[in-house]
Amino acid sequence: MQSSVNQRLDVSNKSWWLEISTQSPACHYHFGPFASESEVVLAQPGYEADLAKEGCELVGTWVVARHQPPANLTLE
């Protein structure tokens, strides 16, 4: 049986991720994997709102396709 991450990979062996950087606290968050770019774009406002509710100051948001998820999904 495939893991959920492997099931979410597209044919090019990449999955879609949402990356959000915050200044306060200084972190880089990775959310995913998603099956498509459009799925990430639909989910993006919810992730941004959750971080804003926690008092995070958003710096940047990126939608990326990558071969492997980062080892740590939250980097300080």
mmJSON file of the N, C-alpha and C atoms, coordinates in Angstrom:
{"data_MODEL":{"atom_site":{
"group_PDB":["ATOM","ATOM","ATOM","ATOM","ATOM","ATOM","ATOM","ATOM","ATOM","ATOM","ATOM","ATOM","ATOM","ATOM","ATOM","ATOM","ATOM","ATOM","ATOM","ATOM","ATOM","ATOM","ATOM","ATOM","ATOM","ATOM","ATOM","ATOM","ATOM","ATOM","ATOM","ATOM","ATOM","ATOM","ATOM","ATOM","ATOM","ATOM","ATOM","ATOM","ATOM","ATOM","ATOM","ATOM","ATOM","ATOM","ATOM","ATOM","ATOM","ATOM","ATOM","ATOM","ATOM","ATOM","ATOM","ATOM","ATOM","ATOM","ATOM","ATOM","ATOM","ATOM","ATOM","ATOM","ATOM","ATOM","ATOM","ATOM","ATOM","ATOM","ATOM","ATOM","ATOM","ATOM","ATOM","ATOM","ATOM","ATOM","ATOM","ATOM","ATOM","ATOM","ATOM","ATOM","ATOM","ATOM","ATOM","ATOM","ATOM","ATOM","ATOM","ATOM","ATOM","ATOM","ATOM","ATOM","ATOM","ATOM","ATOM","ATOM","ATOM","ATOM","ATOM","ATOM","ATOM","ATOM","ATOM","ATOM","ATOM","ATOM","ATOM","ATOM","ATOM","ATOM","ATOM","ATOM","ATOM","ATOM","ATOM","ATOM","ATOM","ATOM","ATOM","ATOM","ATOM","ATOM","ATOM","ATOM","ATOM","ATOM","ATOM","ATOM","ATOM","ATOM","ATOM","ATOM","ATOM","ATOM","ATOM","ATOM","ATOM","ATOM","ATOM","ATOM","ATOM","ATOM","ATOM","ATOM","ATOM","ATOM","ATOM","ATOM","ATOM","ATOM","ATOM","ATOM","ATOM","ATOM","ATOM","ATOM","ATOM","ATOM","ATOM","ATOM","ATOM","ATOM","ATOM","ATOM","ATOM","ATOM","ATOM","ATOM","ATOM","ATOM","ATOM","ATOM","ATOM","ATOM","ATOM","ATOM","ATOM","ATOM","ATOM","ATOM","ATOM","ATOM","ATOM","ATOM","ATOM","ATOM","ATOM","ATOM","ATOM","ATOM","ATOM","ATOM","ATOM","ATOM","ATOM","ATOM","ATOM","ATOM","ATOM","ATOM","ATOM","ATOM","ATOM","ATOM","ATOM","ATOM","ATOM","ATOM","ATOM","ATOM","ATOM","ATOM","ATOM","ATOM","ATOM","ATOM","ATOM","ATOM","ATOM","ATOM","ATOM","ATOM","ATOM","ATOM"],
"id":[1,2,3,4,5,6,7,8,9,10,11,12,13,14,15,16,17,18,19,20,21,22,23,24,25,26,27,28,29,30,31,32,33,34,35,36,37,38,39,40,41,42,43,44,45,46,47,48,49,50,51,52,53,54,55,56,57,58,59,60,61,62,63,64,65,66,67,68,69,70,71,72,73,74,75,76,77,78,79,80,81,82,83,84,85,86,87,88,89,90,91,92,93,94,95,96,97,98,99,100,101,102,103,104,105,106,107,108,109,110,111,112,113,114,115,116,117,118,119,120,121,122,123,124,125,126,127,128,129,130,131,132,133,134,135,136,137,138,139,140,141,142,143,144,145,146,147,148,149,150,151,152,153,154,155,156,157,158,159,160,161,162,163,164,165,166,167,168,169,170,171,172,173,174,175,176,177,178,179,180,181,182,183,184,185,186,187,188,189,190,191,192,193,194,195,196,197,198,199,200,201,202,203,204,205,206,207,208,209,210,211,212,213,214,215,216,217,218,219,220,221,222,223,224,225,226,227,228],
"type_symbol":["N","C","C","N","C","C","N","C","C","N","C","C","N","C","C","N","C","C","N","C","C","N","C","C","N","C","C","N","C","C","N","C","C","N","C","C","N","C","C","N","C","C","N","C","C","N","C","C","N","C","C","N","C","C","N","C","C","N","C","C","N","C","C","N","C","C","N","C","C","N","C","C","N","C","C","N","C","C","N","C","C","N","C","C","N","C","C","N","C","C","N","C","C","N","C","C","N","C","C","N","C","C","N","C","C","N","C","C","N","C","C","N","C","C","N","C","C","N","C","C","N","C","C","N","C","C","N","C","C","N","C","C","N","C","C","N","C","C","N","C","C","N","C","C","N","C","C","N","C","C","N","C","C","N","C","C","N","C","C","N","C","C","N","C","C","N","C","C","N","C","C","N","C","C","N","C","C","N","C","C","N","C","C","N","C","C","N","C","C","N","C","C","N","C","C","N","C","C","N","C","C","N","C","C","N","C","C","N","C","C","N","C","C","N","C","C","N","C","C","N","C","C","N","C","C","N","C","C"],
"label_atom_id":["N","CA","C","N","CA","C","N","CA","C","N","CA","C","N","CA","C","N","CA","C","N","CA","C","N","CA","C","N","CA","C","N","CA","C","N","CA","C","N","CA","C","N","CA","C","N","CA","C","N","CA","C","N","CA","C","N","CA","C","N","CA","C","N","CA","C","N","CA","C","N","CA","C","N","CA","C","N","CA","C","N","CA","C","N","CA","C","N","CA","C","N","CA","C","N","CA","C","N","CA","C","N","CA","C","N","CA","C","N","CA","C","N","CA","C","N","CA","C","N","CA","C","N","CA","C","N","CA","C","N","CA","C","N","CA","C","N","CA","C","N","CA","C","N","CA","C","N","CA","C","N","CA","C","N","CA","C","N","CA","C","N","CA","C","N","CA","C","N","CA","C","N","CA","C","N","CA","C","N","CA","C","N","CA","C","N","CA","C","N","CA","C","N","CA","C","N","CA","C","N","CA","C","N","CA","C","N","CA","C","N","CA","C","N","CA","C","N","CA","C","N","CA","C","N","CA","C","N","CA","C","N","CA","C","N","CA","C","N","CA","C","N","CA","C","N","CA","C","N","CA","C","N","CA","C","N","CA","C","N","CA","C","N","CA","C"],
"label_alt_id":[null,null,null,null,null,null,null,null,null,null,null,null,null,null,null,null,null,null,null,null,null,null,null,null,null,null,null,null,null,null,null,null,null,null,null,null,null,null,null,null,null,null,null,null,null,null,null,null,null,null,null,null,null,null,null,null,null,null,null,null,null,null,null,null,null,null,null,null,null,null,null,null,null,null,null,null,null,null,null,null,null,null,null,null,null,null,null,null,null,null,null,null,null,null,null,null,null,null,null,null,null,null,null,null,null,null,null,null,null,null,null,null,null,null,null,null,null,null,null,null,null,null,null,null,null,null,null,null,null,null,null,null,null,null,null,null,null,null,null,null,null,null,null,null,null,null,null,null,null,null,null,null,null,null,null,null,null,null,null,null,null,null,null,null,null,null,null,null,null,null,null,null,null,null,null,null,null,null,null,null,null,null,null,null,null,null,null,null,null,null,null,null,null,null,null,null,null,null,null,null,null,null,null,null,null,null,null,null,null,null,null,null,null,null,null,null,null,null,null,null,null,null,null,null,null,null,null,null],
"label_comp_id":["MET","MET","MET","GLN","GLN","GLN","SER","SER","SER","SER","SER","SER","VAL","VAL","VAL","ASN","ASN","ASN","GLN","GLN","GLN","ARG","ARG","ARG","LEU","LEU","LEU","ASP","ASP","ASP","VAL","VAL","VAL","SER","SER","SER","ASN","ASN","ASN","LYS","LYS","LYS","SER","SER","SER","TRP","TRP","TRP","TRP","TRP","TRP","LEU","LEU","LEU","GLU","GLU","GLU","ILE","ILE","ILE","SER","SER","SER","THR","THR","THR","GLN","GLN","GLN","SER","SER","SER","PRO","PRO","PRO","ALA","ALA","ALA","CYS","CYS","CYS","HIS","HIS","HIS","TYR","TYR","TYR","HIS","HIS","HIS","PHE","PHE","PHE","GLY","GLY","GLY","PRO","PRO","PRO","PHE","PHE","PHE","ALA","ALA","ALA","SER","SER","SER","GLU","GLU","GLU","SER","SER","SER","GLU","GLU","GLU","VAL","VAL","VAL","VAL","VAL","VAL","LEU","LEU","LEU","ALA","ALA","ALA","GLN","GLN","GLN","PRO","PRO","PRO","GLY","GLY","GLY","TYR","TYR","TYR","GLU","GLU","GLU","ALA","ALA","ALA","ASP","ASP","ASP","LEU","LEU","LEU","ALA","ALA","ALA","LYS","LYS","LYS","GLU","GLU","GLU","GLY","GLY","GLY","CYS","CYS","CYS","GLU","GLU","GLU","LEU","LEU","LEU","VAL","VAL","VAL","GLY","GLY","GLY","THR","THR","THR","TRP","TRP","TRP","VAL","VAL","VAL","VAL","VAL","VAL","ALA","ALA","ALA","ARG","ARG","ARG","HIS","HIS","HIS","GLN","GLN","GLN","PRO","PRO","PRO","PRO","PRO","PRO","ALA","ALA","ALA","ASN","ASN","ASN","LEU","LEU","LEU","THR","THR","THR","LEU","LEU","LEU","GLU","GLU","GLU"],
"label_asym_id":["A","A","A","A","A","A","A","A","A","A","A","A","A","A","A","A","A","A","A","A","A","A","A","A","A","A","A","A","A","A","A","A","A","A","A","A","A","A","A","A","A","A","A","A","A","A","A","A","A","A","A","A","A","A","A","A","A","A","A","A","A","A","A","A","A","A","A","A","A","A","A","A","A","A","A","A","A","A","A","A","A","A","A","A","A","A","A","A","A","A","A","A","A","A","A","A","A","A","A","A","A","A","A","A","A","A","A","A","A","A","A","A","A","A","A","A","A","A","A","A","A","A","A","A","A","A","A","A","A","A","A","A","A","A","A","A","A","A","A","A","A","A","A","A","A","A","A","A","A","A","A","A","A","A","A","A","A","A","A","A","A","A","A","A","A","A","A","A","A","A","A","A","A","A","A","A","A","A","A","A","A","A","A","A","A","A","A","A","A","A","A","A","A","A","A","A","A","A","A","A","A","A","A","A","A","A","A","A","A","A","A","A","A","A","A","A","A","A","A","A","A","A","A","A","A","A","A","A"],
"label_entity_id":["1","1","1","1","1","1","1","1","1","1","1","1","1","1","1","1","1","1","1","1","1","1","1","1","1","1","1","1","1","1","1","1","1","1","1","1","1","1","1","1","1","1","1","1","1","1","1","1","1","1","1","1","1","1","1","1","1","1","1","1","1","1","1","1","1","1","1","1","1","1","1","1","1","1","1","1","1","1","1","1","1","1","1","1","1","1","1","1","1","1","1","1","1","1","1","1","1","1","1","1","1","1","1","1","1","1","1","1","1","1","1","1","1","1","1","1","1","1","1","1","1","1","1","1","1","1","1","1","1","1","1","1","1","1","1","1","1","1","1","1","1","1","1","1","1","1","1","1","1","1","1","1","1","1","1","1","1","1","1","1","1","1","1","1","1","1","1","1","1","1","1","1","1","1","1","1","1","1","1","1","1","1","1","1","1","1","1","1","1","1","1","1","1","1","1","1","1","1","1","1","1","1","1","1","1","1","1","1","1","1","1","1","1","1","1","1","1","1","1","1","1","1","1","1","1","1","1","1"],
"label_seq_id":[1,1,1,2,2,2,3,3,3,4,4,4,5,5,5,6,6,6,7,7,7,8,8,8,9,9,9,10,10,10,11,11,11,12,12,12,13,13,13,14,14,14,15,15,15,16,16,16,17,17,17,18,18,18,19,19,19,20,20,20,21,21,21,22,22,22,23,23,23,24,24,24,25,25,25,26,26,26,27,27,27,28,28,28,29,29,29,30,30,30,31,31,31,32,32,32,33,33,33,34,34,34,35,35,35,36,36,36,37,37,37,38,38,38,39,39,39,40,40,40,41,41,41,42,42,42,43,43,43,44,44,44,45,45,45,46,46,46,47,47,47,48,48,48,49,49,49,50,50,50,51,51,51,52,52,52,53,53,53,54,54,54,55,55,55,56,56,56,57,57,57,58,58,58,59,59,59,60,60,60,61,61,61,62,62,62,63,63,63,64,64,64,65,65,65,66,66,66,67,67,67,68,68,68,69,69,69,70,70,70,71,71,71,72,72,72,73,73,73,74,74,74,75,75,75,76,76,76],
"pdbx_PDB_ins_code":[null,null,null,null,null,null,null,null,null,null,null,null,null,null,null,null,null,null,null,null,null,null,null,null,null,null,null,null,null,null,null,null,null,null,null,null,null,null,null,null,null,null,null,null,null,null,null,null,null,null,null,null,null,null,null,null,null,null,null,null,null,null,null,null,null,null,null,null,null,null,null,null,null,null,null,null,null,null,null,null,null,null,null,null,null,null,null,null,null,null,null,null,null,null,null,null,null,null,null,null,null,null,null,null,null,null,null,null,null,null,null,null,null,null,null,null,null,null,null,null,null,null,null,null,null,null,null,null,null,null,null,null,null,null,null,null,null,null,null,null,null,null,null,null,null,null,null,null,null,null,null,null,null,null,null,null,null,null,null,null,null,null,null,null,null,null,null,null,null,null,null,null,null,null,null,null,null,null,null,null,null,null,null,null,null,null,null,null,null,null,null,null,null,null,null,null,null,null,null,null,null,null,null,null,null,null,null,null,null,null,null,null,null,null,null,null,null,null,null,null,null,null,null,null,null,null,null,null],
"Cartn_x":[0.839,0.0,0.881,0.558,1.337,1.003,2.004,1.745,0.901,0.271,-0.566,0.257,1.522,2.378,2.576,2.895,3.12,1.857,0.69,-0.556,-0.826,-0.287,-0.56,0.421,1.378,2.354,1.733,2.119,1.63,2.548,2.232,2.961,4.43,4.8,6.206,6.962,6.305,6.914,7.134,6.33,6.382,5.019,5.011,3.762,3.768,2.608,2.464,2.467,3.129,3.267,2.999,2.496,2.344,3.429,4.224,5.277,4.943,4.966,4.666,5.793,6.318,7.337,6.688,7.115,6.635,7.834,7.609,8.682,8.631,7.445,7.306,6.262,6.68,8.062,8.703,10.012,10.748,10.735,9.786,9.636,9.322,9.56,9.193,8.386,7.099,6.175,5.95,5.805,5.488,4.184,3.187,1.908,1.691,1.316,1.081,1.289,1.338,1.307,-0.121,-0.23,-1.491,-1.377,-2.503,-2.509,-2.314,-2.681,-2.581,-2.322,-1.864,-1.626,-2.932,-4.014,-5.294,-5.782,-5.49,-5.856,-5.109,-3.841,-3.051,-3.636,-3.936,-4.454,-5.773,-6.615,-7.878,-7.664,-6.642,-6.377,-5.589,-4.886,-3.973,-4.615,-5.785,-6.351,-6.586,-6.946,-7.171,-5.896,-4.807,-3.524,-3.031,-3.174,-2.759,-3.587,-4.894,-5.77,-5.415,-5.114,-4.729,-3.465,-2.461,-1.219,-1.451,-2.289,-2.593,-3.312,-4.217,-4.919,-3.954,-2.861,-1.842,-0.898,-1.119,-0.3,0.948,1.057,2.229,2.134,3.263,3.339,3.837,2.951,3.287,4.229,5.24,6.212,6.011,5.799,5.651,4.995,4.363,3.687,4.052,4.372,4.755,4.048,3.662,3.133,4.232,4.685,5.818,5.539,6.18,6.17,7.56,7.607,8.912,8.856,10.045,10.141,9.908,10.432,10.316,9.919,9.142,8.846,10.101,10.193,11.349,11.332,12.492,12.584,11.82,11.918,11.185,10.171,8.901,7.864,7.788,8.376,8.469,9.922,10.482,11.874,11.943,12.666,12.827,14.13],
"Cartn_y":[-1.19,0.0,1.249,2.226,3.452,4.376,5.151,6.158,7.273,8.069,9.159,10.161,10.376,11.294,10.752,9.472,8.893,8.903,8.757,8.786,10.162,11.217,12.587,13.091,12.289,12.723,12.737,13.702,13.73,12.89,12.823,11.941,12.32,13.535,13.933,13.641,12.922,12.529,13.721,14.757,15.921,16.092,16.67,17.039,18.544,19.101,20.544,20.892,21.988,22.447,23.941,24.376,25.787,26.127,27.136,27.587,29.0,29.223,30.533,30.932,32.137,32.689,33.744,33.745,34.752,35.46,36.718,37.492,37.378,37.297,37.244,36.196,34.968,34.516,34.292,34.286,34.056,32.564,32.158,30.744,30.617,29.423,29.066,27.777,27.845,26.72,26.052,24.733,23.958,23.202,23.394,22.704,21.857,20.611,19.721,18.289,17.411,17.627,17.789,18.468,18.644,17.974,17.569,16.866,17.793,19.07,19.992,21.407,22.235,23.635,24.321,24.01,24.652,24.267,23.063,22.643,23.474,23.764,24.593,26.003,26.572,27.934,28.045,27.022,27.037,26.962,26.232,26.056,27.215,27.965,29.011,30.016,30.581,31.575,31.028,29.774,29.173,29.067,28.662,28.574,29.959,30.927,32.292,32.842,32.589,33.064,32.421,31.119,30.427,31.023,31.282,31.866,33.288,34.045,35.409,35.384,34.427,34.295,33.978,33.291,32.964,34.139,35.247,36.437,36.491,35.632,35.63,36.762,37.41,38.45,37.796,37.686,37.014,37.867,37.212,37.887,37.5,36.216,35.747,34.389,34.128,32.859,32.376,31.09,30.497,29.17,28.885,27.585,26.925,25.751,25.098,23.62,23.083,21.644,21.127,20.072,19.532,18.016,17.415,15.957,15.336,15.933,15.386,16.494,16.145,17.162,17.464,18.667,18.98,18.1,17.839,16.977,17.585,18.898,19.609,20.513,20.358,21.144,22.577,22.831,24.182,24.46,25.493,25.859,27.209,27.277,28.54,29.201],
"Cartn_z":[0.0,0.0,0.0,-0.84,-0.935,0.229,0.64,1.661,1.058,1.92,1.411,0.611,1.002,0.236,-1.162,-1.294,-2.612,-3.462,-2.853,-3.595,-4.16,-3.541,-3.952,-5.006,-5.416,-6.407,-7.79,-8.614,-9.979,-10.865,-12.149,-13.057,-13.208,-12.943,-13.051,-11.764,-10.852,-9.58,-8.658,-8.831,-7.954,-7.305,-6.142,-5.497,-5.281,-5.087,-4.913,-3.444,-3.106,-1.723,-1.645,-0.499,-0.18,0.823,0.524,1.435,1.881,3.187,3.741,4.687,4.484,5.385,6.265,7.529,8.476,9.093,9.489,10.105,11.622,12.159,13.608,13.963,14.308,14.442,13.074,13.051,11.81,11.497,10.633,10.272,8.792,8.28,6.909,7.016,6.667,6.801,5.45,5.461,4.264,4.537,3.661,3.783,2.54,2.724,1.588,1.996,1.065,-0.384,-0.898,-2.033,-2.734,-4.095,-4.645,-5.927,-7.117,-6.968,-8.103,-7.612,-8.529,-8.207,-7.792,-8.498,-8.183,-6.79,-6.342,-4.991,-3.942,-4.201,-3.292,-3.24,-4.396,-4.467,-3.7,-3.776,-3.037,-1.53,-1.096,0.332,0.934,0.117,0.575,1.536,1.255,2.177,3.586,3.694,5.006,5.823,5.193,5.894,6.311,5.41,5.742,6.902,6.894,7.965,9.3,9.277,10.522,11.117,10.273,10.775,11.287,10.597,11.042,12.4,12.591,13.88,15.015,14.688,15.687,15.93,15.236,15.429,14.574,13.577,12.698,11.682,11.425,10.398,9.104,8.113,6.863,6.026,5.44,4.592,3.131,2.868,1.5,1.44,0.296,0.061,-1.334,-1.451,-2.727,-2.918,-4.163,-4.558,-5.37,-4.908,-5.562,-5.79,-6.815,-7.065,-6.718,-5.934,-5.537,-5.55,-5.715,-5.749,-4.384,-3.343,-1.997,-1.038,-0.031,0.981,1.784,2.341,3.186,4.432,4.991,6.18,7.352,7.53,8.572,7.893,8.239,7.573,8.112,9.264,9.809,10.142,9.511,9.738,10.427,11.532,12.244,11.848],
"occupancy":[1.0,1.0,1.0,1.0,1.0,1.0,1.0,1.0,1.0,1.0,1.0,1.0,1.0,1.0,1.0,1.0,1.0,1.0,1.0,1.0,1.0,1.0,1.0,1.0,1.0,1.0,1.0,1.0,1.0,1.0,1.0,1.0,1.0,1.0,1.0,1.0,1.0,1.0,1.0,1.0,1.0,1.0,1.0,1.0,1.0,1.0,1.0,1.0,1.0,1.0,1.0,1.0,1.0,1.0,1.0,1.0,1.0,1.0,1.0,1.0,1.0,1.0,1.0,1.0,1.0,1.0,1.0,1.0,1.0,1.0,1.0,1.0,1.0,1.0,1.0,1.0,1.0,1.0,1.0,1.0,1.0,1.0,1.0,1.0,1.0,1.0,1.0,1.0,1.0,1.0,1.0,1.0,1.0,1.0,1.0,1.0,1.0,1.0,1.0,1.0,1.0,1.0,1.0,1.0,1.0,1.0,1.0,1.0,1.0,1.0,1.0,1.0,1.0,1.0,1.0,1.0,1.0,1.0,1.0,1.0,1.0,1.0,1.0,1.0,1.0,1.0,1.0,1.0,1.0,1.0,1.0,1.0,1.0,1.0,1.0,1.0,1.0,1.0,1.0,1.0,1.0,1.0,1.0,1.0,1.0,1.0,1.0,1.0,1.0,1.0,1.0,1.0,1.0,1.0,1.0,1.0,1.0,1.0,1.0,1.0,1.0,1.0,1.0,1.0,1.0,1.0,1.0,1.0,1.0,1.0,1.0,1.0,1.0,1.0,1.0,1.0,1.0,1.0,1.0,1.0,1.0,1.0,1.0,1.0,1.0,1.0,1.0,1.0,1.0,1.0,1.0,1.0,1.0,1.0,1.0,1.0,1.0,1.0,1.0,1.0,1.0,1.0,1.0,1.0,1.0,1.0,1.0,1.0,1.0,1.0,1.0,1.0,1.0,1.0,1.0,1.0,1.0,1.0,1.0,1.0,1.0,1.0,1.0,1.0,1.0,1.0,1.0,1.0],
"B_iso_or_equiv":[0.0,0.0,0.0,0.0,0.0,0.0,0.0,0.0,0.0,0.0,0.0,0.0,0.0,0.0,0.0,0.0,0.0,0.0,0.0,0.0,0.0,0.0,0.0,0.0,0.0,0.0,0.0,0.0,0.0,0.0,0.0,0.0,0.0,0.0,0.0,0.0,0.0,0.0,0.0,0.0,0.0,0.0,0.0,0.0,0.0,0.0,0.0,0.0,0.0,0.0,0.0,0.0,0.0,0.0,0.0,0.0,0.0,0.0,0.0,0.0,0.0,0.0,0.0,0.0,0.0,0.0,0.0,0.0,0.0,0.0,0.0,0.0,0.0,0.0,0.0,0.0,0.0,0.0,0.0,0.0,0.0,0.0,0.0,0.0,0.0,0.0,0.0,0.0,0.0,0.0,0.0,0.0,0.0,0.0,0.0,0.0,0.0,0.0,0.0,0.0,0.0,0.0,0.0,0.0,0.0,0.0,0.0,0.0,0.0,0.0,0.0,0.0,0.0,0.0,0.0,0.0,0.0,0.0,0.0,0.0,0.0,0.0,0.0,0.0,0.0,0.0,0.0,0.0,0.0,0.0,0.0,0.0,0.0,0.0,0.0,0.0,0.0,0.0,0.0,0.0,0.0,0.0,0.0,0.0,0.0,0.0,0.0,0.0,0.0,0.0,0.0,0.0,0.0,0.0,0.0,0.0,0.0,0.0,0.0,0.0,0.0,0.0,0.0,0.0,0.0,0.0,0.0,0.0,0.0,0.0,0.0,0.0,0.0,0.0,0.0,0.0,0.0,0.0,0.0,0.0,0.0,0.0,0.0,0.0,0.0,0.0,0.0,0.0,0.0,0.0,0.0,0.0,0.0,0.0,0.0,0.0,0.0,0.0,0.0,0.0,0.0,0.0,0.0,0.0,0.0,0.0,0.0,0.0,0.0,0.0,0.0,0.0,0.0,0.0,0.0,0.0,0.0,0.0,0.0,0.0,0.0,0.0,0.0,0.0,0.0,0.0,0.0,0.0],
"pdbx_formal_charge":[null,null,null,null,null,null,null,null,null,null,null,null,null,null,null,null,null,null,null,null,null,null,null,null,null,null,null,null,null,null,null,null,null,null,null,null,null,null,null,null,null,null,null,null,null,null,null,null,null,null,null,null,null,null,null,null,null,null,null,null,null,null,null,null,null,null,null,null,null,null,null,null,null,null,null,null,null,null,null,null,null,null,null,null,null,null,null,null,null,null,null,null,null,null,null,null,null,null,null,null,null,null,null,null,null,null,null,null,null,null,null,null,null,null,null,null,null,null,null,null,null,null,null,null,null,null,null,null,null,null,null,null,null,null,null,null,null,null,null,null,null,null,null,null,null,null,null,null,null,null,null,null,null,null,null,null,null,null,null,null,null,null,null,null,null,null,null,null,null,null,null,null,null,null,null,null,null,null,null,null,null,null,null,null,null,null,null,null,null,null,null,null,null,null,null,null,null,null,null,null,null,null,null,null,null,null,null,null,null,null,null,null,null,null,null,null,null,null,null,null,null,null,null,null,null,null,null,null],
"auth_seq_id":[1,1,1,2,2,2,3,3,3,4,4,4,5,5,5,6,6,6,7,7,7,8,8,8,9,9,9,10,10,10,11,11,11,12,12,12,13,13,13,14,14,14,15,15,15,16,16,16,17,17,17,18,18,18,19,19,19,20,20,20,21,21,21,22,22,22,23,23,23,24,24,24,25,25,25,26,26,26,27,27,27,28,28,28,29,29,29,30,30,30,31,31,31,32,32,32,33,33,33,34,34,34,35,35,35,36,36,36,37,37,37,38,38,38,39,39,39,40,40,40,41,41,41,42,42,42,43,43,43,44,44,44,45,45,45,46,46,46,47,47,47,48,48,48,49,49,49,50,50,50,51,51,51,52,52,52,53,53,53,54,54,54,55,55,55,56,56,56,57,57,57,58,58,58,59,59,59,60,60,60,61,61,61,62,62,62,63,63,63,64,64,64,65,65,65,66,66,66,67,67,67,68,68,68,69,69,69,70,70,70,71,71,71,72,72,72,73,73,73,74,74,74,75,75,75,76,76,76],
"auth_comp_id":["MET","MET","MET","GLN","GLN","GLN","SER","SER","SER","SER","SER","SER","VAL","VAL","VAL","ASN","ASN","ASN","GLN","GLN","GLN","ARG","ARG","ARG","LEU","LEU","LEU","ASP","ASP","ASP","VAL","VAL","VAL","SER","SER","SER","ASN","ASN","ASN","LYS","LYS","LYS","SER","SER","SER","TRP","TRP","TRP","TRP","TRP","TRP","LEU","LEU","LEU","GLU","GLU","GLU","ILE","ILE","ILE","SER","SER","SER","THR","THR","THR","GLN","GLN","GLN","SER","SER","SER","PRO","PRO","PRO","ALA","ALA","ALA","CYS","CYS","CYS","HIS","HIS","HIS","TYR","TYR","TYR","HIS","HIS","HIS","PHE","PHE","PHE","GLY","GLY","GLY","PRO","PRO","PRO","PHE","PHE","PHE","ALA","ALA","ALA","SER","SER","SER","GLU","GLU","GLU","SER","SER","SER","GLU","GLU","GLU","VAL","VAL","VAL","VAL","VAL","VAL","LEU","LEU","LEU","ALA","ALA","ALA","GLN","GLN","GLN","PRO","PRO","PRO","GLY","GLY","GLY","TYR","TYR","TYR","GLU","GLU","GLU","ALA","ALA","ALA","ASP","ASP","ASP","LEU","LEU","LEU","ALA","ALA","ALA","LYS","LYS","LYS","GLU","GLU","GLU","GLY","GLY","GLY","CYS","CYS","CYS","GLU","GLU","GLU","LEU","LEU","LEU","VAL","VAL","VAL","GLY","GLY","GLY","THR","THR","THR","TRP","TRP","TRP","VAL","VAL","VAL","VAL","VAL","VAL","ALA","ALA","ALA","ARG","ARG","ARG","HIS","HIS","HIS","GLN","GLN","GLN","PRO","PRO","PRO","PRO","PRO","PRO","ALA","ALA","ALA","ASN","ASN","ASN","LEU","LEU","LEU","THR","THR","THR","LEU","LEU","LEU","GLU","GLU","GLU"],
"auth_asym_id":["A","A","A","A","A","A","A","A","A","A","A","A","A","A","A","A","A","A","A","A","A","A","A","A","A","A","A","A","A","A","A","A","A","A","A","A","A","A","A","A","A","A","A","A","A","A","A","A","A","A","A","A","A","A","A","A","A","A","A","A","A","A","A","A","A","A","A","A","A","A","A","A","A","A","A","A","A","A","A","A","A","A","A","A","A","A","A","A","A","A","A","A","A","A","A","A","A","A","A","A","A","A","A","A","A","A","A","A","A","A","A","A","A","A","A","A","A","A","A","A","A","A","A","A","A","A","A","A","A","A","A","A","A","A","A","A","A","A","A","A","A","A","A","A","A","A","A","A","A","A","A","A","A","A","A","A","A","A","A","A","A","A","A","A","A","A","A","A","A","A","A","A","A","A","A","A","A","A","A","A","A","A","A","A","A","A","A","A","A","A","A","A","A","A","A","A","A","A","A","A","A","A","A","A","A","A","A","A","A","A","A","A","A","A","A","A","A","A","A","A","A","A","A","A","A","A","A","A"],
"auth_atom_id":["N","CA","C","N","CA","C","N","CA","C","N","CA","C","N","CA","C","N","CA","C","N","CA","C","N","CA","C","N","CA","C","N","CA","C","N","CA","C","N","CA","C","N","CA","C","N","CA","C","N","CA","C","N","CA","C","N","CA","C","N","CA","C","N","CA","C","N","CA","C","N","CA","C","N","CA","C","N","CA","C","N","CA","C","N","CA","C","N","CA","C","N","CA","C","N","CA","C","N","CA","C","N","CA","C","N","CA","C","N","CA","C","N","CA","C","N","CA","C","N","CA","C","N","CA","C","N","CA","C","N","CA","C","N","CA","C","N","CA","C","N","CA","C","N","CA","C","N","CA","C","N","CA","C","N","CA","C","N","CA","C","N","CA","C","N","CA","C","N","CA","C","N","CA","C","N","CA","C","N","CA","C","N","CA","C","N","CA","C","N","CA","C","N","CA","C","N","CA","C","N","CA","C","N","CA","C","N","CA","C","N","CA","C","N","CA","C","N","CA","C","N","CA","C","N","CA","C","N","CA","C","N","CA","C","N","CA","C","N","CA","C","N","CA","C","N","CA","C","N","CA","C","N","CA","C","N","CA","C","N","CA","C","N","CA","C"],
"pdbx_PDB_model_num":[1,1,1,1,1,1,1,1,1,1,1,1,1,1,1,1,1,1,1,1,1,1,1,1,1,1,1,1,1,1,1,1,1,1,1,1,1,1,1,1,1,1,1,1,1,1,1,1,1,1,1,1,1,1,1,1,1,1,1,1,1,1,1,1,1,1,1,1,1,1,1,1,1,1,1,1,1,1,1,1,1,1,1,1,1,1,1,1,1,1,1,1,1,1,1,1,1,1,1,1,1,1,1,1,1,1,1,1,1,1,1,1,1,1,1,1,1,1,1,1,1,1,1,1,1,1,1,1,1,1,1,1,1,1,1,1,1,1,1,1,1,1,1,1,1,1,1,1,1,1,1,1,1,1,1,1,1,1,1,1,1,1,1,1,1,1,1,1,1,1,1,1,1,1,1,1,1,1,1,1,1,1,1,1,1,1,1,1,1,1,1,1,1,1,1,1,1,1,1,1,1,1,1,1,1,1,1,1,1,1,1,1,1,1,1,1,1,1,1,1,1,1,1,1,1,1,1,1]
}}}
